[in-house]
Amino acid sequence: MNGRSALDRFLRTDPLDVGCAETFDLLDLYVEERLAGGSPEERFPGVAAHLRVCDPCLDDYEGVLAAAGA
């Protein structure tokens, strides 16, 4: 992905997006919901919206999920 695509994606941020700080605060609950077979996208729509546009937070999510043994 080039820098322009990342910028374009960022500028089209979903108004539900809760931002990095809240995503970080809820990341463990988001991962627990995923591991329990639930739908974290439905329970935490703002986090899901944020993970769609923020590569660093998505990397953190994937790391926590991997560390949790998923």
N, C-alpha and C positions, 0 to 999 in steps of 0.2 A: 504494500500500500504506500502510495506516495504521500508527502506532507499535505498536498492540496486536498486529497480525499479525506484525510483525517480532519482537516480544518472544516471542510464542508459538512462532514458528519457531526462535528461538534456544534457548529452553528445551527443545525437543525434539531437541537436538543429538545426532547419531549418535555412539556411543561410539568409532567409528573416527576421528572428526574429530581431526586433528593440531594444530589451532590455527593462529593467524595467523603466528607466528614460523616454524614449519616449512613452512607453505604458502609463505611469502615465500622461504624458502631453496630450495625445490624448484620454484618457479614457472617458471624458465627451462627446466628439464628437462621439466616438464609441457607447456609450449608446444612445445618441440622434438618431443616425442612426438606431439602433435596434428598438427603440420606435416608430420611424416614419414608420416602416415597411420595411425599406431598408435592404441592405445586407452589414453590416459593414465588413464582412470577405472579400468582394470584394473591398470595398472602402479603407480599411486599412489592407491589407494582412500581413504586418509586425506585427501589433498588434495581429491579429488573430493567427499568428504563435507563438508569444510570449505567449499568453494566453493558448495555448495548452501544454506548458512545464513549466510554472511558477505558481505554486500553490498560492503563496502570491498575485500575480497580478490577478489571476483568482478570488480569494476571494474578492479582492477590486472591481473588475468588477461586481461580483454578488451582492455585497453590494450596490454599486451605482445603479445598475439596480433595486434592491428591493426598495431602498429609493426613486427612481424616480416613483415608483408605477406600475412597469411592472408585 
